[in-house]
Amino acid sequence: MGSAYGETEDENILRYAETILHTLVTVITTPTAVVLDFLPFSKYMPSWVLSGLFNAGLLKTRPLLVHVMDSAFEDARTAAALGKDKASFVAIATEAQTLKSDTNSDNDIKVAAFTMFIGQSNSRSFSGRSLTSTPPVAGYEALAITLNSFLVQMVTHQDVYAKAQRSIDEVVGKERLPDLSDRNSLPYVDAILKEVYRINPPLPISIPRRLMDDDEYRGYHIPKGTSVIANIWQMGRDSNYYKDPDTFNPERFIAPKPGSLVELDPREYIFSFGRRICPGQRFGDDSMWWTIASIIATFNVKKALDADGKKITPSMTVLPGLTSHIQQFPCSIQPRSQRALELIAESAIHLE
């Protein structure tokens, strides 16, 4: 919540936001919602029928949404005016508004801030306080899926992990953690993240789009107004853009040799595209890069051992659902050294 509104002690706002988020996700993932997407005539049905088919809770959530947006916005603006928190999005946006360098209205800022907040939400806890038992969603879930995908690939591809550790040791050393200023100097770590994105995108299909004009795809005519859904999972496995697409190979994103296939950066599509592109893509991508770079720098990640001392190879099974969760897997994660432990502790203190 800090990036959007700054720190808050108002747990009511946090609880209300949880309710809104959980209700929205519950409604859009119901079988009824999917059925209505494929029944065009449903738009002619009376509103009272549709509200009954979905969930009356969705309609009741709107006043709560308005209350949360207004309250969080006013609290953040007041805190900024008192000099308590001038680094939040609301503080910066309202200051620009005051200086007339920005023409956005209060409502524009409210909507943008709430979108940022939802995108960063961890629905199991806010600011260290456990609030609900609902599953993680939005930006937090995408980061969690990507982190699990990274770990399962590193457990399986120890040569890749060792090479990444060597590159960080050479560029950053062992006396500090990598930071975003190191990113351009660590192309192999960047390539690992791109390959993780490609091989298991957190959201395997895009949100539905509506065609503005007639179109044609592989000989099929698609009339204007049709709802279409992009298959992001398949885009990452298109052999026209990727050599051996089912193989995990970060090298594909290192400067290609002359005449070889130039492989598409998956960040061009995994955050969606066009007007519906994820507004938090840069925030999420930078956060994910910093996380995996810090893990590589400080931990050894290996296969776990079973009761007989044999290495356990993860299945890499992707569970069914709207998002691409990897099936749970055991692994061994150990600090590389005493200095690595100290860096981890120092980082934890700084984040508090």
Summary of the structure (lengths in Angstrom):
residues: 352
radius of gyration: 22.8
end to end distance: 13.9
largest distance: 69.2
contacts: 979
relative contact order: 0.10
helix: 54%
strand: 9%
